[in-house]
Amino acid sequence: MQLYGHPFSSYTQKALIALYESDAPFEFLNLSPDNPDVYAEFARRWPIRKFPLLVDRERQVMEATSIIEYLAVHHPGPSRLIPADADAAIEVRMLDRFFDNYINGPQQRIVFDQLRPEAHRDPYGVNEARHALETAYAWLDQRMAGSEWAAGDTFSLADCAAAPALFYADWTHAIGEQFLNVHAYRARLLQRPSFARCVEGGRPYRPLFPLGAPDRD
């Protein structure tokens, strides 16, 4: 298998966590300006040019969640990221969407606004995104009371989504001290070997973070 992505990308990290958890052999193709040929092949394969992209022989899978679903079917590993029980799987998939849409979505809106020319920035939209994050943090704090992982006692697809989402969200709009359960959960995610490996892989690119990467994590 081959995974096209960038080590500092949250959605690339989401897919990488699953690949590391599965122990499946794969080649990582870094979409860096230093690798123009790799990027050209990626763009040929997927003209939308959103990463990550997984290539497995004749199969091509776009989007991190779909990649993790594909791995669960074709390359299952010691960590079962999608439960066999249908109701438990619904819970995991629901929380996957929560982290992508209500944590990662607003935090990326703030980051992308910073990348715009100053005259085209959207302070109103940024304030909306910050409010959305506060609401999501509060909901998640209640949700995580007494839970080790997002969907109970087993690391899953939902945690693959949560790890990079909360990692960057806390940089972008700090998780308040009152959200003790969210802080504890984020700390557990950072200690998970699969995600710790992603954090280290992205560390050289921290100067690229538009808001300024904090001197922690």
PASEBA-1860 file (N, C-alpha, C; in nm, 3 decimals):
! residues 217
1> MQLYGHPF> 0.084/-0.119/0.000/0.000/0.000/0.000/0.088/0.125/0.000 ~ 0.031/0.231/-0.050/0.096/0.363/-0.049/-0.003/0.465/0.008 ~ 0.047/0.552/0.091/-0.036/0.661/0.143/0.027/0.793/0.102 ~ -0.049/0.871/0.025/-0.009/1.008/-0.010/-0.062/1.102/0.099 ~ 0.026/1.187/0.151/-0.017/1.281/0.252/0.098/1.368/0.297 ~ 0.072/1.447/0.401/0.176/1.531/0.460/0.180/1.506/0.610 ~ 0.299/1.492/0.669/0.309/1.456/0.811/0.246/1.555/0.907 ~ 0.225/1.681/0.865/0.171/1.782/0.954/0.020/1.797/0.936
9> SSYTQKAL> -0.037/1.725/0.843/-0.179/1.733/0.812/-0.260/1.649/0.911 ~ -0.364/1.709/0.968/-0.445/1.637/1.067/-0.513/1.514/1.006 ~ -0.564/1.526/0.884/-0.633/1.412/0.824/-0.535/1.305/0.776 ~ -0.416/1.346/0.737/-0.313/1.246/0.709/-0.278/1.170/0.836 ~ -0.264/1.243/0.946/-0.232/1.178/1.074/-0.343/1.082/1.115 ~ -0.467/1.120/1.090/-0.580/1.032/1.123/-0.565/0.897/1.052 ~ -0.532/0.899/0.923/-0.512/0.775/0.849/-0.387/0.701/0.895 ~ -0.281/0.776/0.923/-0.157/0.713/0.969/-0.177/0.638/1.101
17> IALYESDA> -0.256/0.696/1.191/-0.283/0.627/1.319/-0.339/0.488/1.291 ~ -0.437/0.482/1.201/-0.500/0.353/1.169/-0.400/0.258/1.104 ~ -0.316/0.308/1.017/-0.215/0.222/0.954/-0.117/0.169/1.058 ~ -0.074/0.255/1.150/0.017/0.210/1.255/-0.051/0.108/1.347 ~ -0.179/0.131/1.376/-0.253/0.039/1.461/-0.272/-0.097/1.393 ~ -0.283/-0.097/1.260/-0.307/-0.221/1.187/-0.181/-0.304/1.166 ~ -0.065/-0.239/1.182/0.064/-0.306/1.155/0.078/-0.348/1.009 ~ -0.003/-0.294/0.921/0.007/-0.329/0.779/0.125/-0.256/0.715
25> PFEFLNLS> 0.204/-0.322/0.633/0.315/-0.254/0.566/0.263/-0.155/0.462 ~ 0.324/-0.038/0.456/0.285/0.063/0.358/0.402/0.157/0.335 ~ 0.394/0.228/0.225/0.493/0.331/0.192/0.427/0.468/0.207 ~ 0.492/0.556/0.281/0.438/0.692/0.296/0.502/0.782/0.191 ~ 0.417/0.848/0.112/0.463/0.938/0.007/0.433/1.081/0.050 ~ 0.539/1.152/0.086/0.527/1.286/0.145/0.499/1.389/0.036 ~ 0.384/1.455/0.047/0.346/1.558/-0.049/0.411/1.691/-0.009 ~ 0.540/1.693/-0.024/0.621/1.809/0.010/0.670/1.877/-0.118
33> PDNPDVYA> 0.692/2.008/-0.115/0.750/2.075/-0.232/0.884/2.014/-0.274 ~ 0.947/1.942/-0.181/1.074/1.878/-0.215/1.055/1.753/-0.301 ~ 0.929/1.710/-0.316/0.900/1.588/-0.392/0.801/1.617/-0.505 ~ 0.841/1.696/-0.606/0.746/1.735/-0.710/0.691/1.617/-0.790 ~ 0.771/1.514/-0.810/0.723/1.399/-0.887/0.614/1.324/-0.811 ~ 0.631/1.316/-0.679/0.530/1.250/-0.596/0.399/1.328/-0.603 ~ 0.409/1.460/-0.595/0.288/1.542/-0.600/0.221/1.533/-0.737 ~ 0.300/1.529/-0.841/0.243/1.519/-0.976/0.165/1.389/-0.993
41> EFARRWPI> 0.218/1.279/-0.941/0.148/1.151/-0.950/0.020/1.153/-0.865 ~ 0.029/1.213/-0.748/-0.089/1.228/-0.663/-0.199/1.308/-0.734 ~ -0.162/1.420/-0.795/-0.259/1.504/-0.865/-0.319/1.432/-0.985 ~ -0.238/1.347/-1.050/-0.291/1.269/-1.161/-0.395/1.170/-1.112 ~ -0.367/1.107/-0.999/-0.457/1.008/-0.944/-0.584/1.070/-0.886 ~ -0.571/1.189/-0.828/-0.683/1.249/-0.756/-0.682/1.400/-0.783 ~ -0.747/1.444/-0.891/-0.743/1.584/-0.933/-0.798/1.683/-0.831 ~ -0.882/1.635/-0.737/-0.931/1.723/-0.631/-0.815/1.767/-0.540
49> RKFPLLVD> -0.712/1.685/-0.530/-0.587/1.716/-0.459/-0.608/1.739/-0.308 ~ -0.700/1.664/-0.252/-0.718/1.664/-0.107/-0.657/1.535/-0.054 ~ -0.577/1.547/0.049/-0.514/1.428/0.103/-0.561/1.402/0.246 ~ -0.549/1.272/0.287/-0.469/1.164/0.232/-0.540/1.086/0.120 ~ -0.460/1.009/0.050/-0.508/0.918/-0.053/-0.434/0.786/-0.035 ~ -0.510/0.676/-0.027/-0.451/0.543/-0.014/-0.460/0.470/-0.146 ~ -0.350/0.408/-0.186/-0.346/0.325/-0.307/-0.306/0.184/-0.264 ~ -0.391/0.088/-0.297/-0.365/-0.052/-0.265/-0.385/-0.134/-0.392
57> RERQVMEA> -0.275/-0.160/-0.464/-0.280/-0.225/-0.595/-0.372/-0.145/-0.687 ~ -0.482/-0.207/-0.732/-0.570/-0.136/-0.826/-0.672/-0.049/-0.754 ~ -0.680/-0.056/-0.621/-0.778/0.021/-0.546/-0.720/0.156/-0.505 ~ -0.809/0.256/-0.506/-0.771/0.391/-0.465/-0.880/0.442/-0.371 ~ -0.841/0.487/-0.252/-0.939/0.527/-0.150/-0.907/0.668/-0.104 ~ -1.007/0.757/-0.115/-0.990/0.896/-0.073/-1.057/0.916/0.063 ~ -1.010/1.017/0.137/-1.068/1.061/0.264/-1.028/0.966/0.377 ~ -0.987/1.028/0.490/-0.931/0.951/0.601/-1.029/0.849/0.658
65> TSIIEYLA> -1.155/0.889/0.678/-1.252/0.794/0.733/-1.269/0.674/0.641 ~ -1.281/0.699/0.510/-1.296/0.588/0.415/-1.172/0.499/0.414 ~ -1.056/0.559/0.430/-0.932/0.480/0.435/-0.935/0.386/0.556 ~ -0.979/0.438/0.670/-0.984/0.355/0.792/-1.089/0.245/0.776 ~ -1.202/0.276/0.714/-1.303/0.174/0.686/-1.245/0.065/0.595 ~ -1.168/0.107/0.495/-1.107/0.012/0.402/-1.007/-0.078/0.475 ~ -0.925/-0.019/0.560/-0.828/-0.098/0.635/-0.897/-0.200/0.726 ~ -1.008/-0.159/0.787/-1.080/-0.249/0.876/-1.131/-0.373/0.802
73> VHHPGPSR> -1.163/-0.357/0.675/-1.213/-0.468/0.594/-1.100/-0.551/0.536 ~ -0.999/-0.483/0.479/-0.898/-0.552/0.399/-0.765/-0.574/0.471 ~ -0.737/-0.496/0.572/-0.610/-0.510/0.645/-0.634/-0.494/0.794 ~ -0.722/-0.575/0.852/-0.749/-0.561/0.996/-0.626/-0.597/1.078 ~ -0.606/-0.524/1.185/-0.490/-0.547/1.269/-0.533/-0.584/1.410 ~ -0.438/-0.579/1.503/-0.470/-0.615/1.641/-0.569/-0.520/1.707 ~ -0.576/-0.396/1.661/-0.674/-0.302/1.714/-0.794/-0.297/1.620 ~ -0.908/-0.343/1.667/-1.029/-0.341/1.583/-1.089/-0.201/1.593
81> LIPADADA> -1.069/-0.120/1.491/-1.106/0.021/1.497/-1.254/0.045/1.472 ~ -1.322/-0.054/1.411/-1.467/-0.045/1.391/-1.528/-0.172/1.451 ~ -1.612/-0.157/1.552/-1.664/-0.276/1.622/-1.746/-0.365/1.530 ~ -1.747/-0.493/1.564/-1.829/-0.588/1.489/-1.977/-0.569/1.520 ~ -2.006/-0.530/1.644/-2.144/-0.505/1.683/-2.198/-0.382/1.610 ~ -2.314/-0.396/1.546/-2.367/-0.289/1.461/-2.397/-0.162/1.539 ~ -2.458/-0.175/1.656/-2.490/-0.056/1.735/-2.364/0.014/1.785 ~ -2.266/-0.064/1.827/-2.139/-0.005/1.871/-2.069/0.065/1.755
89> AIEVRMLD> -2.079/0.007/1.635/-2.018/0.068/1.517/-2.085/0.201/1.483 ~ -2.217/0.208/1.500/-2.288/0.335/1.477/-2.235/0.442/1.572 ~ -2.216/0.407/1.697/-2.164/0.502/1.797/-2.026/0.552/1.756 ~ -1.940/0.461/1.714/-1.804/0.498/1.673/-1.808/0.591/1.553 ~ -1.890/0.558/1.455/-1.898/0.641/1.334/-1.957/0.778/1.365 ~ -2.055/0.783/1.454/-2.114/0.911/1.493/-2.008/1.001/1.557 ~ -1.927/0.944/1.644/-1.824/1.024/1.711/-1.712/1.064/1.616 ~ -1.684/0.978/1.518/-1.589/1.016/1.413/-1.635/1.143/1.344
97> RFFDNYIN> -1.764/1.151/1.312/-1.816/1.271/1.247/-1.813/1.391/1.342 ~ -1.837/1.367/1.470/-1.829/1.476/1.568/-1.691/1.539/1.566 ~ -1.587/1.459/1.573/-1.452/1.515/1.579/-1.412/1.583/1.449 ~ -1.452/1.526/1.336/-1.419/1.589/1.208/-1.497/1.720/1.188 ~ -1.627/1.717/1.218/-1.712/1.830/1.183/-1.716/1.940/1.288 ~ -1.707/1.902/1.417/-1.732/2.000/1.523/-1.608/2.035/1.605 ~ -1.498/1.963/1.584/-1.369/2.002/1.642/-1.274/2.043/1.530 ~ -1.246/1.952/1.439/-1.149/1.984/1.334/-1.203/2.090/1.238
105> GPQQRIVF> -1.331/2.084/1.207/-1.388/2.182/1.114/-1.372/2.326/1.161 ~ -1.421/2.360/1.281/-1.403/2.498/1.328/-1.258/2.539/1.346 ~ -1.174/2.448/1.395/-1.034/2.487/1.416/-0.966/2.514/1.282 ~ -0.999/2.438/1.179/-0.940/2.465/1.047/-0.993/2.595/0.989 ~ -1.118/2.628/1.019/-1.173/2.755/0.971/-1.092/2.873/1.027 ~ -1.052/2.862/1.152/-0.970/2.968/1.213/-0.832/2.973/1.150 ~ -0.772/2.857/1.130/-0.638/2.851/1.071/-0.639/2.902/0.927 ~ -0.737/2.858/0.848/-0.742/2.900/0.708/-0.767/3.049/0.696
113> DQLRPEAH> -0.843/3.106/0.790/-0.865/3.250/0.788/-0.733/3.325/0.805 ~ -0.646/3.271/0.889/-0.516/3.335/0.913/-0.430/3.333/0.788 ~ -0.453/3.237/0.700/-0.373/3.226/0.577/-0.418/3.325/0.469 ~ -0.536/3.383/0.485/-0.586/3.478/0.386/-0.512/3.611/0.396 ~ -0.510/3.688/0.287/-0.464/3.827/0.298/-0.550/3.900/0.401 ~ -0.490/3.988/0.476/-0.559/4.053/0.588/-0.690/4.119/0.544 ~ -0.692/4.176/0.425/-0.811/4.246/0.378/-0.928/4.151/0.353 ~ -0.901/4.022/0.342/-1.006/3.925/0.311/-1.038/3.834/0.428
121> RDPYGVNE> -0.991/3.868/0.545/-1.019/3.784/0.662/-1.163/3.804/0.710 ~ -1.210/3.710/0.788/-1.350/3.704/0.828/-1.359/3.696/0.981 ~ -1.348/3.809/1.052/-1.355/3.805/1.199/-1.485/3.746/1.251 ~ -1.595/3.774/1.184/-1.723/3.719/1.227/-1.721/3.567/1.220 ~ -1.671/3.514/1.108/-1.663/3.369/1.093/-1.570/3.305/1.194 ~ -1.459/3.372/1.225/-1.365/3.320/1.325/-1.432/3.316/1.462 ~ -1.505/3.419/1.497/-1.576/3.420/1.626/-1.679/3.308/1.632 ~ -1.748/3.285/1.521/-1.843/3.174/1.516/-1.772/3.041/1.540
129> ARHALETA> -1.656/3.024/1.477/-1.580/2.900/1.492/-1.533/2.882/1.636 ~ -1.490/2.990/1.699/-1.445/2.980/1.839/-1.563/2.942/1.931 ~ -1.678/3.001/1.905/-1.796/2.965/1.984/-1.832/2.819/1.962 ~ -1.823/2.773/1.838/-1.853/2.633/1.808/-1.759/2.539/1.883 ~ -1.631/2.576/1.891/-1.535/2.493/1.964/-1.567/2.490/2.112 ~ -1.603/2.603/2.170/-1.640/2.604/2.312/-1.758/2.512/2.338 ~ -1.858/2.516/2.249/-1.974/2.429/2.265/-1.935/2.282/2.253 ~ -1.848/2.252/2.156/-1.804/2.113/2.137/-1.720/2.065/2.255
137> YAWLDQRM> -1.632/2.150/2.307/-1.552/2.112/2.423/-1.642/2.077/2.542 ~ -1.744/2.159/2.564/-1.834/2.137/2.678/-1.909/2.004/2.662 ~ -1.958/1.978/2.541/-2.029/1.851/2.517/-1.936/1.733/2.538 ~ -1.814/1.743/2.483/-1.718/1.633/2.493/-1.676/1.610/2.637 ~ -1.664/1.716/2.714/-1.623/1.700/2.854/-1.724/1.615/2.930 ~ -1.851/1.637/2.906/-1.954/1.555/2.970/-1.949/1.412/2.916 ~ -1.930/1.401/2.787/-1.926/1.270/2.722/-1.812/1.183/2.777 ~ -1.696/1.244/2.804/-1.577/1.167/2.842/-1.571/1.136/2.991
145> AGSEWAAG> -1.668/1.181/3.069/-1.667/1.152/3.213/-1.674/1.001/3.234 ~ -1.570/0.946/3.294/-1.567/0.803/3.322/-1.529/0.714/3.205 ~ -1.494/0.774/3.090/-1.458/0.694/2.972/-1.309/0.707/2.943 ~ -1.248/0.598/2.899/-1.107/0.603/2.860/-1.093/0.653/2.717 ~ -1.174/0.596/2.627/-1.170/0.635/2.487/-1.306/0.689/2.445 ~ -1.313/0.745/2.327/-1.433/0.818/2.286/-1.558/0.731/2.289 ~ -1.544/0.605/2.249/-1.660/0.516/2.243/-1.652/0.405/2.347 ~ -1.593/0.435/2.461/-1.587/0.336/2.568/-1.445/0.296/2.604
153> DTFSLADC> -1.423/0.167/2.619/-1.294/0.118/2.668/-1.200/0.073/2.557 ~ -1.242/0.084/2.431/-1.162/0.034/2.320/-1.126/0.147/2.224 ~ -0.999/0.157/2.189/-0.952/0.255/2.091/-1.014/0.224/1.956 ~ -1.066/0.328/1.888/-1.144/0.305/1.767/-1.121/0.414/1.663 ~ -1.195/0.401/1.553/-1.199/0.505/1.450/-1.223/0.642/1.511 ~ -1.311/0.652/1.608/-1.342/0.781/1.671/-1.218/0.843/1.734 ~ -1.133/0.762/1.793/-1.011/0.813/1.856/-0.907/0.852/1.751 ~ -0.907/0.780/1.638/-0.819/0.821/1.527/-0.855/0.963/1.482
161> AAAPALFY> -0.984/0.994/1.481/-1.028/1.128/1.444/-0.999/1.228/1.554 ~ -1.019/1.186/1.679/-1.005/1.278/1.792/-0.862/1.326/1.812 ~ -0.766/1.237/1.793/-0.628/1.268/1.830/-0.575/1.393/1.759 ~ -0.569/1.397/1.626/-0.519/1.519/1.561/-0.615/1.636/1.575 ~ -0.746/1.609/1.582/-0.842/1.719/1.595/-0.820/1.795/1.725 ~ -0.810/1.724/1.837/-0.790/1.790/1.967/-0.648/1.844/1.980 ~ -0.553/1.777/1.918/-0.414/1.824/1.921/-0.405/1.966/1.865 ~ -0.458/1.986/1.745/-0.449/2.117/1.682/-0.554/2.215/1.736
169> ADWTHAIG> -0.669/2.165/1.777/-0.772/2.255/1.830/-0.721/2.328/1.954 ~ -0.649/2.258/2.039/-0.597/2.322/2.161/-0.492/2.427/2.128 ~ -0.422/2.410/2.019/-0.328/2.514/1.972/-0.404/2.635/1.919 ~ -0.517/2.607/1.853/-0.590/2.710/1.781/-0.683/2.789/1.872 ~ -0.755/2.719/1.957/-0.846/2.781/2.055/-0.836/2.697/2.181 ~ -0.756/2.742/2.275/-0.717/2.661/2.390/-0.838/2.599/2.461 ~ -0.825/2.472/2.493/-0.928/2.402/2.569/-0.924/2.456/2.712 ~ -1.035/2.509/2.759/-1.039/2.573/2.890/-1.003/2.478/3.003
177> EQFLNVHA> -0.947/2.535/3.110/-0.905/2.454/3.225/-1.022/2.379/3.288 ~ -1.144/2.432/3.271/-1.260/2.367/3.332/-1.294/2.235/3.267 ~ -1.243/2.210/3.146/-1.276/2.088/3.074/-1.174/1.980/3.108 ~ -1.178/1.935/3.231/-1.076/1.842/3.282/-1.078/1.710/3.207 ~ -1.197/1.662/3.173/-1.205/1.532/3.105/-1.148/1.539/2.963 ~ -1.166/1.654/2.898/-1.110/1.669/2.763/-0.958/1.675/2.770 ~ -0.905/1.748/2.867/-0.759/1.754/2.882/-0.701/1.615/2.909 ~ -0.768/1.540/2.996/-0.717/1.406/3.029/-0.723/1.315/2.907
185> YRARLLQR> -0.830/1.327/2.830/-0.843/1.245/2.708/-0.736/1.283/2.607 ~ -0.716/1.412/2.587/-0.612/1.456/2.493/-0.475/1.403/2.536 ~ -0.448/1.402/2.666/-0.320/1.351/2.716/-0.307/1.201/2.687 ~ -0.416/1.125/2.703/-0.410/0.982/2.672/-0.384/0.959/2.525 ~ -0.446/1.040/2.440/-0.423/1.028/2.296/-0.276/1.054/2.262 ~ -0.217/1.154/2.324/-0.076/1.185/2.298/0.016/1.072/2.341 ~ -0.028/0.992/2.438/0.053/0.881/2.486/0.034/0.754/2.403 ~ -0.069/0.752/2.320/-0.092/0.633/2.237/0.023/0.621/2.136
193> PSFARCVE> 0.094/0.509/2.130/0.212/0.501/2.043/0.186/0.539/1.898 ~ 0.071/0.501/1.843/0.043/0.531/1.703/0.033/0.681/1.679 ~ -0.028/0.754/1.774/-0.039/0.899/1.756/0.091/0.969/1.796 ~ 0.159/0.920/1.898/0.288/0.978/1.935/0.383/0.975/1.816 ~ 0.376/0.870/1.738/0.460/0.858/1.618/0.423/0.966/1.516 ~ 0.293/0.995/1.503/0.249/1.102/1.412/0.297/1.238/1.459 ~ 0.288/1.262/1.589/0.332/1.391/1.645/0.479/1.413/1.617 ~ 0.559/1.309/1.635/0.702/1.322/1.608/0.728/1.344/1.460
201> GGRPYRPL> 0.651/1.276/1.375/0.669/1.293/1.232/0.637/1.434/1.185 ~ 0.543/1.500/1.253/0.507/1.636/1.215/0.589/1.744/1.282 ~ 0.670/1.706/1.379/0.741/1.807/1.459/0.830/1.899/1.374 ~ 0.901/1.850/1.273/0.986/1.942/1.195/0.908/2.051/1.121 ~ 0.777/2.032/1.105/0.698/2.126/1.026/0.624/2.229/1.113 ~ 0.648/2.229/1.242/0.575/2.320/1.331/0.590/2.468/1.295 ~ 0.703/2.511/1.243/0.711/2.652/1.202/0.608/2.691/1.095 ~ 0.548/2.593/1.028/0.449/2.623/0.925/0.312/2.655/0.983
209> FPLGAPDR> 0.289/2.629/1.113/0.157/2.650/1.170/0.125/2.799/1.170 ~ 0.019/2.842/1.101/-0.005/2.986/1.077/-0.023/3.069/1.204 ~ -0.077/3.006/1.310/-0.101/3.081/1.433/0.018/3.077/1.527 ~ 0.124/3.006/1.490/0.239/2.989/1.576/0.220/2.870/1.666 ~ 0.300/2.767/1.647/0.288/2.645/1.729/0.337/2.675/1.871 ~ 0.261/2.638/1.972/0.306/2.661/2.111/0.425/2.573/2.145 ~ 0.501/2.612/2.243/0.620/2.539/2.284/0.580/2.432/2.385 ~ 0.501/2.335/2.338/0.458/2.224/2.423/0.414/2.109/2.334
217> D> 0.365/2.005/2.394/0.322/1.883/2.321/0.440/1.822/2.246
END
